[in-house]
Amino acid sequence: MAKRFSTGRIKTHRVYTVWEVSDVLGCHRQTVIRWIKHGGLIADTSSKPWLIEGRDLKAFLGARQTKARCKLALHHCYCLGCKAPQEPDGKIADYVQQTPVSGRLMGLCPSCGTLMNKVVRRADLEAIRAKIEVTVQKANPRLVSRVDPPSNVTLEQEAKPHGKAQQG
C-alpha cells in the first residue's frame, strides 16, 4: 500500500535536492528518484544534484493522494486486485455482524474473482439491500456472550492447603 506523505513540511518557494526531499518526507531517496523517472515529478535533471521546486513537489503529492482516494457507492466494494470500486458479482454479497452497530460486507469481484470486503453500518444494510441481494451470516460465536456460566465453574473456592504447609 502506498504511503501517504504530509505536505506540511514542504516549503512552496524553496528548491530541494533529492536527498532533502527524502529527509523531509521520511522516505528513501530511491523513491524520489523513481518518482522523477517514472512517476511524473518535475525536476531539473540537467545537472547534478537534481533540483525539485517545492510547488512541483506539493502538486505531485497532492495529485497522488487525490488519485488514491475514491468515493464508493453504498453497495460497492473496493477490489484490491483491480484497484477500482466494483459491484459484487451477481449482485450478491454476505454481511457478517462484527459489532452491535457495524459489520463486514463481502462479495466477489466480477472482473478478477477476488474477495472484496467493506465495513458498513448496520443502519445502512436496508439501503444496500435495495441495490443488491445481501445474506446475513450468523455472528462469530466467540463474540456472543454467554448468558449462563459454564457448568464446571464453581463460585465457591475450596480452601486448599499449600504444598509446603502439609510437610511440616
URPELIN-V75582 format. One record per pair of residues at least 12 apart in sequence whose ideal C-beta (glycine too) atoms are under 7 Angstrom apart, sorted by the first residue. I is the first residue (numbers start at 1). J is the second residue. D is the distance in whole Angstrom. If there is no record, write none. Layout:
BEGIN
i->(I:I)
j->(J:J)
d->(D:D)
END
This chain:
BEGIN
i->(2:4:5:5:5:7:7:7:9:10:10:10:10:11:12:12:12:13:14:15:15:16:16:16:17:17:17:18:18:18:18:21:21:35:36:40:41:41:41:42:70:72:74:74:74:75:75:75:75:77:77:77:77:77:78:78:79:79:79:79:80:81:81:81:82:82:82:86:86:86:86:87:88:88:88:88:89:89:89:89:91:91:92:92:92:93:93:93:93:93:94:94:94:95:95:95:95:96:97:101:101:102:102:102:102:103:103:104:104:105:105:105)
j->(68:65:25:27:61:58:61:62:24:24:54:57:58:54:54:55:58:54:54:51:53:52:54:57:49:50:51:32:33:49:50:52:57:60:50:60:56:57:60:56:85:85:124:127:128:87:128:131:132:105:107:116:117:118:116:118:109:112:114:116:114:109:112:114:109:111:112:109:110:111:116:132:107:108:116:132:107:108:109:110:132:133:107:132:133:105:106:107:132:134:106:135:137:125:134:136:137:137:139:121:122:119:120:121:122:120:122:117:119:118:120:128)
d->(6:6:5:7:5:5:5:7:5:6:5:6:5:5:5:5:6:6:5:5:6:5:6:7:4:7:6:5:6:6:5:6:6:7:7:7:7:7:5:4:6:5:6:6:6:6:5:4:5:6:6:4:7:4:7:7:4:7:6:5:7:6:4:4:6:5:6:5:6:7:7:7:3:6:7:6:7:4:7:4:4:6:7:7:5:5:6:4:6:5:5:5:5:6:5:5:7:5:5:6:6:6:7:5:6:7:6:6:6:5:5:7)
END
